[in-house]
Amino acid sequence: RLACLREIEDAAKLLQVPPGRAREILYDTEIAQRWEKRLQAAAPGTAATMLSLRRTCLEMADLSADAADCCLLAARLARKSGSAPLAETQLRDAARLGASTEALL
């Protein structure tokens, strides 16, 4: 739960900047690095929750491509855990957010 709260705290920083600067803040600060470290350390169930939170926050910050990447990661996790329907849903969401066809294969 603490990891999820930290995800939200980081995402709040993205939502407090002027439109168009969120991507810069995400990658020029250490937010992306912290997110990656937390994701690697998380249990599969927690990782899925974290990715869902991230995706929502990234969509709110108008970072559709980054949100699509979260969907693709979530689809991989779902496939690894044997949840094909969830993986399929995540892939559809990634496509809706603009993920390229090649990335879905």
Buried (B, 14 or more C-beta within 10 A) or exposed (E): EEBBEBBEEBBEBBEEBEEEEBBEBBEEEEBBEBBEEBBEEBEEEBBBBBBBBBBBBBBEBBBBEBBBBBBBBBBBBBBEEEBEEBBEBBBBBBBEBEBEEEBBE
